[in-house]
Amino acid sequence: MWRATYHTDNLLVLAEQTPQPNPKPSYASVRRFMKARGLFKRARRGPASSPGAPAAEHRFERRESRSYESE
């Protein structure tokens, strides 16, 4: 899986190659975009074959997480 730094570097090169002025994305913007779309790998929480794994995964995905960013 690609990291946000690689995507940021590729977008900066692409923005420099195009003739019209494009806004250059920052690393934080690319990271926020990737996180919002679930493009990061998450660490597994215990064995996937345990009886309670599907319920725990569902509960974790439904949980609210807050950050220090404003919309």
MODELLER restraints for C-alpha pairs under 7 A, 6 or more apart:
rsr = mdl.restraints
at = mdl.atoms
rsr.add(forms.Gaussian(group=physical.xy_distance, feature=features.Distance(at['CA:4:A'], at['CA:27:A']), mean=6.86, stdev=0.5))
rsr.add(forms.Gaussian(group=physical.xy_distance, feature=features.Distance(at['CA:4:A'], at['CA:30:A']), mean=6.17, stdev=0.5))
rsr.add(forms.Gaussian(group=physical.xy_distance, feature=features.Distance(at['CA:4:A'], at['CA:31:A']), mean=5.56, stdev=0.5))
rsr.add(forms.Gaussian(group=physical.xy_distance, feature=features.Distance(at['CA:5:A'], at['CA:27:A']), mean=6.58, stdev=0.5))
rsr.add(forms.Gaussian(group=physical.xy_distance, feature=features.Distance(at['CA:8:A'], at['CA:25:A']), mean=6.94, stdev=0.5))
rsr.add(forms.Gaussian(group=physical.xy_distance, feature=features.Distance(at['CA:8:A'], at['CA:26:A']), mean=6.87, stdev=0.5))
rsr.add(forms.Gaussian(group=physical.xy_distance, feature=features.Distance(at['CA:8:A'], at['CA:27:A']), mean=5.76, stdev=0.5))
rsr.add(forms.Gaussian(group=physical.xy_distance, feature=features.Distance(at['CA:8:A'], at['CA:30:A']), mean=6.39, stdev=0.5))
rsr.add(forms.Gaussian(group=physical.xy_distance, feature=features.Distance(at['CA:12:A'], at['CA:24:A']), mean=6.01, stdev=0.5))
rsr.add(forms.Gaussian(group=physical.xy_distance, feature=features.Distance(at['CA:15:A'], at['CA:22:A']), mean=5.93, stdev=0.5))
rsr.add(forms.Gaussian(group=physical.xy_distance, feature=features.Distance(at['CA:15:A'], at['CA:24:A']), mean=6.44, stdev=0.5))
rsr.add(forms.Gaussian(group=physical.xy_distance, feature=features.Distance(at['CA:34:A'], at['CA:40:A']), mean=6.85, stdev=0.5))
